[in-house]
Amino acid sequence: MPIMQVHYPEGALDQHRKAALAQRLTDALIAMEGGADTAGGRGFATVLFSPVARGDWWVGGRVDDTFVAAPGRFLVRVTVPEGYMNATHKREVHAAVNAAIIDIAGDGDDAAAGGSVLVIIDEVPEGNWGAHGRTISLAQIADTVGLAKDGERFAWVRSYFDAKARQFAAAGYPGDISGLLHLDPGAGAGEP
């Protein structure tokens, strides 16, 4: 259930470039979902564009481009469920987003290109994501996008949350705490 919010200087992207960038970023979102190019996977792949007035984006204490590399200021916040991506997956996302922006917004010939493209991955704790008025677990997301729960990607998810559950148990947290993976499709956060 990834979301990318692209902040960019007002006027830096026309409608054609936004459409092209949205397609490239959607492809990256689908790859992030473990290749879930399904109706469910595409239904979760959201790209939002947020223009920022030129006088409202300061870099190095300035509103001009003194400290800005080509193709300009971009801040992309990638929101994903906690425990869904390991370090390799995150590096792939950083690279894919940067490459898409350089290719679409211009000037890939500049050796410093992409230096002002910031990509931040925000992880939403298990139990904190919801839709349709109810909590959605990572296991339910996997079912919706068609990601096999016996595959390599979900094995990583299980291992991450198993380790987290052991840490919580060792610290004496109650068993119904949110933030742990619940594989029962009817169980939401805090429901074992």
C-alpha positions as protocol buffer text, in pm:
chain_id: "A"
residue {
  index: 1
  type: MET
  ca { x: 0 y: 0 z: 0 }
}
residue {
  index: 2
  type: PRO
  ca { x: 273 y: 247 z: -91 }
}
residue {
  index: 3
  type: ILE
  ca { x: 219 y: 616 z: -149 }
}
residue {
  index: 4
  type: MET
  ca { x: 460 y: 865 z: -307 }
}
residue {
  index: 5
  type: GLN
  ca { x: 409 y: 1233 z: -246 }
}
residue {
  index: 6
  type: VAL
  ca { x: 620 y: 1446 z: -480 }
}
residue {
  index: 7
  type: HIS
  ca { x: 692 y: 1801 z: -365 }
}
residue {
  index: 8
  type: TYR
  ca { x: 834 y: 2016 z: -645 }
}
residue {
  index: 9
  type: PRO
  ca { x: 867 y: 2388 z: -725 }
}
residue {
  index: 10
  type: GLU
  ca { x: 550 y: 2531 z: -873 }
}
residue {
  index: 11
  type: GLY
  ca { x: 582 y: 2539 z: -1252 }
}
residue {
  index: 12
  type: ALA
  ca { x: 868 y: 2286 z: -1267 }
}
residue {
  index: 13
  type: LEU
  ca { x: 645 y: 2009 z: -1405 }
}
residue {
  index: 14
  type: ASP
  ca { x: 387 y: 2057 z: -1676 }
}
residue {
  index: 15
  type: GLN
  ca { x: 96 y: 1813 z: -1713 }
}
residue {
  index: 16
  type: HIS
  ca { x: 285 y: 1597 z: -1966 }
}
residue {
  index: 17
  type: ARG
  ca { x: 588 y: 1560 z: -1737 }
}
residue {
  index: 18
  type: LYS
  ca { x: 366 y: 1490 z: -1435 }
}
residue {
  index: 19
  type: ALA
  ca { x: 192 y: 1212 z: -1628 }
}
residue {
  index: 20
  type: ALA
  ca { x: 523 y: 1062 z: -1738 }
}
residue {
  index: 21
  type: LEU
  ca { x: 667 y: 1087 z: -1387 }
}
residue {
  index: 22
  type: ALA
  ca { x: 351 y: 940 z: -1234 }
}
residue {
  index: 23
  type: GLN
  ca { x: 385 y: 639 z: -1464 }
}
residue {
  index: 24
  type: ARG
  ca { x: 752 y: 585 z: -1377 }
}
residue {
  index: 25
  type: LEU
  ca { x: 683 y: 623 z: -1004 }
}
residue {
  index: 26
  type: THR
  ca { x: 384 y: 389 z: -1028 }
}
residue {
  index: 27
  type: ASP
  ca { x: 615 y: 131 z: -1187 }
}
residue {
  index: 28
  type: ALA
  ca { x: 852 y: 179 z: -892 }
}
residue {
  index: 29
  type: LEU
  ca { x: 561 y: 137 z: -649 }
}
residue {
  index: 30
  type: ILE
  ca { x: 458 y: -188 z: -821 }
}
residue {
  index: 31
  type: ALA
  ca { x: 817 y: -313 z: -796 }
}
residue {
  index: 32
  type: MET
  ca { x: 816 y: -215 z: -426 }
}
residue {
  index: 33
  type: GLU
  ca { x: 510 y: -435 z: -380 }
}
residue {
  index: 34
  type: GLY
  ca { x: 720 y: -732 z: -488 }
}
residue {
  index: 35
  type: GLY
  ca { x: 613 y: -703 z: -851 }
}
residue {
  index: 36
  type: ALA
  ca { x: 240 y: -703 z: -768 }
}
residue {
  index: 37
  type: ASP
  ca { x: 125 y: -581 z: -1109 }
}
residue {
  index: 38
  type: THR
  ca { x: -235 y: -673 z: -1034 }
}
residue {
  index: 39
  type: ALA
  ca { x: -555 y: -472 z: -1010 }
}
residue {
  index: 40
  type: GLY
  ca { x: -513 y: -480 z: -630 }
}
residue {
  index: 41
  type: GLY
  ca { x: -149 y: -372 z: -652 }
}
residue {
  index: 42
  type: ARG
  ca { x: -228 y: -86 z: -891 }
}
residue {
  index: 43
  type: GLY
  ca { x: -523 y: 15 z: -675 }
}
residue {
  index: 44
  type: PHE
  ca { x: -284 y: 75 z: -384 }
}
residue {
  index: 45
  type: ALA
  ca { x: -17 y: 253 z: -592 }
}
residue {
  index: 46
  type: THR
  ca { x: -75 y: 624 z: -524 }
}
residue {
  index: 47
  type: VAL
  ca { x: 129 y: 920 z: -651 }
}
residue {
  index: 48
  type: LEU
  ca { x: 42 y: 1270 z: -527 }
}
residue {
  index: 49
  type: PHE
  ca { x: 192 y: 1589 z: -668 }
}
residue {
  index: 50
  type: SER
  ca { x: 230 y: 1887 z: -434 }
}
residue {
  index: 51
  type: PRO
  ca { x: 364 y: 2206 z: -591 }
}
residue {
  index: 52
  type: VAL
  ca { x: 548 y: 2445 z: -358 }
}
residue {
  index: 53
  type: ALA
  ca { x: 556 y: 2819 z: -425 }
}
residue {
  index: 54
  type: ARG
  ca { x: 909 y: 2920 z: -529 }
}
residue {
  index: 55
  type: GLY
  ca { x: 943 y: 3166 z: -241 }
}
residue {
  index: 56
  type: ASP
  ca { x: 847 y: 2894 z: 10 }
}
residue {
  index: 57
  type: TRP
  ca { x: 1129 y: 2646 z: -60 }
}
residue {
  index: 58
  type: TRP
  ca { x: 1459 y: 2744 z: 96 }
}
residue {
  index: 59
  type: VAL
  ca { x: 1786 y: 2554 z: 44 }
}
residue {
  index: 60
  type: GLY
  ca { x: 2099 y: 2672 z: 219 }
}
residue {
  index: 61
  type: GLY
  ca { x: 1913 y: 2977 z: 346 }
}
residue {
  index: 62
  type: ARG
  ca { x: 1826 y: 3090 z: -7 }
}
residue {
  index: 63
  type: VAL
  ca { x: 1530 y: 3067 z: -243 }
}
residue {
  index: 64
  type: ASP
  ca { x: 1745 y: 3078 z: -557 }
}
residue {
  index: 65
  type: ASP
  ca { x: 1933 y: 2779 z: -701 }
}
residue {
  index: 66
  type: THR
  ca { x: 2276 y: 2858 z: -551 }
}
residue {
  index: 67
  type: PHE
  ca { x: 2283 y: 2528 z: -359 }
}
residue {
  index: 68
  type: VAL
  ca { x: 2051 y: 2327 z: -585 }
}
residue {
  index: 69
  type: ALA
  ca { x: 2167 y: 2060 z: -832 }
}
residue {
  index: 70
  type: ALA
  ca { x: 1988 y: 1979 z: -1158 }
}
residue {
  index: 71
  type: PRO
  ca { x: 1707 y: 1903 z: -1224 }
}
residue {
  index: 72
  type: GLY
  ca { x: 1610 y: 2112 z: -922 }
}
residue {
  index: 73
  type: ARG
  ca { x: 1435 y: 2076 z: -588 }
}
residue {
  index: 74
  type: PHE
  ca { x: 1233 y: 1760 z: -539 }
}
residue {
  index: 75
  type: LEU
  ca { x: 1124 y: 1599 z: -214 }
}
residue {
  index: 76
  type: VAL
  ca { x: 958 y: 1260 z: -247 }
}
residue {
  index: 77
  type: ARG
  ca { x: 804 y: 1105 z: 63 }
}
residue {
  index: 78
  type: VAL
  ca { x: 748 y: 734 z: 15 }
}
residue {
  index: 79
  type: THR
  ca { x: 506 y: 587 z: 268 }
}
residue {
  index: 80
  type: VAL
  ca { x: 510 y: 209 z: 312 }
}
residue {
  index: 81
  type: PRO
  ca { x: 397 y: -41 z: 574 }
}
residue {
  index: 82
  type: GLU
  ca { x: 659 y: -106 z: 841 }
}
residue {
  index: 83
  type: GLY
  ca { x: 873 y: -414 z: 792 }
}
residue {
  index: 84
  type: TYR
  ca { x: 797 y: -447 z: 424 }
}
residue {
  index: 85
  type: MET
  ca { x: 1133 y: -339 z: 287 }
}
residue {
  index: 86
  type: ASN
  ca { x: 1485 y: -440 z: 377 }
}
residue {
  index: 87
  type: ALA
  ca { x: 1790 y: -219 z: 314 }
}
residue {
  index: 88
  type: THR
  ca { x: 1829 y: -347 z: -44 }
}
residue {
  index: 89
  type: HIS
  ca { x: 1464 y: -269 z: -126 }
}
residue {
  index: 90
  type: LYS
  ca { x: 1507 y: 82 z: 13 }
}
residue {
  index: 91
  type: ARG
  ca { x: 1820 y: 145 z: -194 }
}
residue {
  index: 92
  type: GLU
  ca { x: 1629 y: 29 z: -503 }
}
residue {
  index: 93
  type: VAL
  ca { x: 1350 y: 277 z: -428 }
}
residue {
  index: 94
  type: HIS
  ca { x: 1594 y: 565 z: -372 }
}
residue {
  index: 95
  type: ALA
  ca { x: 1765 y: 487 z: -705 }
}
residue {
  index: 96
  type: ALA
  ca { x: 1441 y: 437 z: -902 }
}
residue {
  index: 97
  type: VAL
  ca { x: 1283 y: 760 z: -779 }
}
residue {
  index: 98
  type: ASN
  ca { x: 1601 y: 961 z: -843 }
}
residue {
  index: 99
  type: ALA
  ca { x: 1642 y: 815 z: -1194 }
}
residue {
  index: 100
  type: ALA
  ca { x: 1277 y: 882 z: -1282 }
}
residue {
  index: 101
  type: ILE
  ca { x: 1299 y: 1246 z: -1178 }
}
residue {
  index: 102
  type: ILE
  ca { x: 1629 y: 1303 z: -1361 }
}
residue {
  index: 103
  type: ASP
  ca { x: 1496 y: 1135 z: -1677 }
}
residue {
  index: 104
  type: ILE
  ca { x: 1163 y: 1323 z: -1676 }
}
residue {
  index: 105
  type: ALA
  ca { x: 1260 y: 1662 z: -1530 }
}
residue {
  index: 106
  type: GLY
  ca { x: 1584 y: 1690 z: -1723 }
}
residue {
  index: 107
  type: ASP
  ca { x: 1960 y: 1730 z: -1725 }
}
residue {
  index: 108
  type: GLY
  ca { x: 2092 y: 1380 z: -1669 }
}
residue {
  index: 109
  type: ASP
  ca { x: 2418 y: 1494 z: -1835 }
}
residue {
  index: 110
  type: ASP
  ca { x: 2518 y: 1697 z: -1530 }
}
residue {
  index: 111
  type: ALA
  ca { x: 2747 y: 1491 z: -1302 }
}
residue {
  index: 112
  type: ALA
  ca { x: 2577 y: 1641 z: -996 }
}
residue {
  index: 113
  type: ALA
  ca { x: 2226 y: 1566 z: -1129 }
}
residue {
  index: 114
  type: GLY
  ca { x: 1993 y: 1435 z: -865 }
}
residue {
  index: 115
  type: GLY
  ca { x: 2184 y: 1585 z: -575 }
}
residue {
  index: 116
  type: SER
  ca { x: 1881 y: 1791 z: -477 }
}
residue {
  index: 117
  type: VAL
  ca { x: 1632 y: 1507 z: -519 }
}
residue {
  index: 118
  type: LEU
  ca { x: 1553 y: 1399 z: -165 }
}
residue {
  index: 119
  type: VAL
  ca { x: 1372 y: 1068 z: -109 }
}
residue {
  index: 120
  type: ILE
  ca { x: 1245 y: 986 z: 239 }
}
residue {
  index: 121
  type: ILE
  ca { x: 1092 y: 649 z: 320 }
}
residue {
  index: 122
  type: ASP
  ca { x: 836 y: 668 z: 600 }
}
residue {
  index: 123
  type: GLU
  ca { x: 726 y: 337 z: 751 }
}
residue {
  index: 124
  type: VAL
  ca { x: 375 y: 318 z: 895 }
}
residue {
  index: 125
  type: PRO
  ca { x: 366 y: 83 z: 1196 }
}
residue {
  index: 126
  type: GLU
  ca { x: 157 y: -232 z: 1158 }
}
residue {
  index: 127
  type: GLY
  ca { x: -193 y: -155 z: 1279 }
}
residue {
  index: 128
  type: ASN
  ca { x: -178 y: 215 z: 1183 }
}
residue {
  index: 129
  type: TRP
  ca { x: -290 y: 180 z: 820 }
}
residue {
  index: 130
  type: GLY
  ca { x: -658 y: 175 z: 744 }
}
residue {
  index: 131
  type: ALA
  ca { x: -912 y: 200 z: 464 }
}
residue {
  index: 132
  type: HIS
  ca { x: -1282 y: 146 z: 432 }
}
residue {
  index: 133
  type: GLY
  ca { x: -1319 y: 234 z: 799 }
}
residue {
  index: 134
  type: ARG
  ca { x: -1105 y: -48 z: 934 }
}
residue {
  index: 135
  type: THR
  ca { x: -747 y: -139 z: 1008 }
}
residue {
  index: 136
  type: ILE
  ca { x: -559 y: -310 z: 726 }
}
residue {
  index: 137
  type: SER
  ca { x: -281 y: -550 z: 820 }
}
residue {
  index: 138
  type: LEU
  ca { x: 26 y: -616 z: 610 }
}
residue {
  index: 139
  type: ALA
  ca { x: -105 y: -971 z: 558 }
}
residue {
  index: 140
  type: GLN
  ca { x: -430 y: -829 z: 416 }
}
residue {
  index: 141
  type: ILE
  ca { x: -234 y: -596 z: 189 }
}
residue {
  index: 142
  type: ALA
  ca { x: -36 y: -895 z: 61 }
}
residue {
  index: 143
  type: ASP
  ca { x: -361 y: -1079 z: -11 }
}
residue {
  index: 144
  type: THR
  ca { x: -509 y: -776 z: -191 }
}
residue {
  index: 145
  type: VAL
  ca { x: -207 y: -716 z: -416 }
}
residue {
  index: 146
  type: GLY
  ca { x: -158 y: -1087 z: -486 }
}
residue {
  index: 147
  type: LEU
  ca { x: 172 y: -1130 z: -300 }
}
residue {
  index: 148
  type: ALA
  ca { x: 218 y: -1493 z: -195 }
}
residue {
  index: 149
  type: LYS
  ca { x: 267 y: -1525 z: 180 }
}
residue {
  index: 150
  type: ASP
  ca { x: 489 y: -1828 z: 124 }
}
residue {
  index: 151
  type: GLY
  ca { x: 730 y: -1640 z: -104 }
}
residue {
  index: 152
  type: GLU
  ca { x: 1067 y: -1478 z: -41 }
}
residue {
  index: 153
  type: ARG
  ca { x: 933 y: -1126 z: 15 }
}
residue {
  index: 154
  type: PHE
  ca { x: 680 y: -1226 z: 279 }
}
residue {
  index: 155
  type: ALA
  ca { x: 940 y: -1453 z: 443 }
}
residue {
  index: 156
  type: TRP
  ca { x: 1137 y: -1133 z: 509 }
}
residue {
  index: 157
  type: VAL
  ca { x: 821 y: -972 z: 656 }
}
residue {
  index: 158
  type: ARG
  ca { x: 758 y: -1270 z: 886 }
}
residue {
  index: 159
  type: SER
  ca { x: 1118 y: -1273 z: 1002 }
}
residue {
  index: 160
  type: TYR
  ca { x: 1109 y: -898 z: 1077 }
}
residue {
  index: 161
  type: PHE
  ca { x: 789 y: -919 z: 1279 }
}
residue {
  index: 162
  type: ASP
  ca { x: 894 y: -1243 z: 1456 }
}
residue {
  index: 163
  type: ALA
  ca { x: 1205 y: -1061 z: 1581 }
}
residue {
  index: 164
  type: LYS
  ca { x: 996 y: -761 z: 1686 }
}
residue {
  index: 165
  type: ALA
  ca { x: 749 y: -987 z: 1872 }
}
residue {
  index: 166
  type: ARG
  ca { x: 1038 y: -1153 z: 2060 }
}
residue {
  index: 167
  type: GLN
  ca { x: 1172 y: -811 z: 2162 }
}
residue {
  index: 168
  type: PHE
  ca { x: 829 y: -697 z: 2280 }
}
residue {
  index: 169
  type: ALA
  ca { x: 775 y: -1021 z: 2476 }
}
residue {
  index: 170
  type: ALA
  ca { x: 1120 y: -996 z: 2636 }
}
residue {
  index: 171
  type: ALA
  ca { x: 1038 y: -639 z: 2744 }
}
residue {
  index: 172
  type: GLY
  ca { x: 708 y: -751 z: 2896 }
}
residue {
  index: 173
  type: TYR
  ca { x: 473 y: -578 z: 2652 }
}
residue {
  index: 174
  type: PRO
  ca { x: 117 y: -718 z: 2651 }
}
residue {
  index: 175
  type: GLY
  ca { x: 33 y: -969 z: 2378 }
}
residue {
  index: 176
  type: ASP
  ca { x: -238 y: -749 z: 2227 }
}
residue {
  index: 177
  type: ILE
  ca { x: -11 y: -454 z: 2149 }
}
residue {
  index: 178
  type: SER
  ca { x: -35 y: -309 z: 1801 }
}
residue {
  index: 179
  type: GLY
  ca { x: 268 y: -302 z: 1577 }
}
residue {
  index: 180
  type: LEU
  ca { x: 290 y: -680 z: 1541 }
}
residue {
  index: 181
  type: LEU
  ca { x: 198 y: -884 z: 1237 }
}
residue {
  index: 182
  type: HIS
  ca { x: -139 y: -1056 z: 1257 }
}
residue {
  index: 183
  type: LEU
  ca { x: -185 y: -1327 z: 995 }
}
residue {
  index: 184
  type: ASP
  ca { x: -552 y: -1393 z: 1078 }
}
residue {
  index: 185
  type: PRO
  ca { x: -735 y: -1192 z: 808 }
}
residue {
  index: 186
  type: GLY
  ca { x: -1014 y: -1105 z: 1053 }
}
residue {
  index: 187
  type: ALA
  ca { x: -776 y: -967 z: 1315 }
}
residue {
  index: 188
  type: GLY
  ca { x: -684 y: -603 z: 1316 }
}
residue {
  index: 189
  type: ALA
  ca { x: -429 y: -416 z: 1525 }
}
residue {
  index: 190
  type: GLY
  ca { x: -437 y: -535 z: 1881 }
}
residue {
  index: 191
  type: GLU
  ca { x: -651 y: -836 z: 1791 }
}
residue {
  index: 192
  type: PRO
  ca { x: -452 y: -1163 z: 1807 }
}
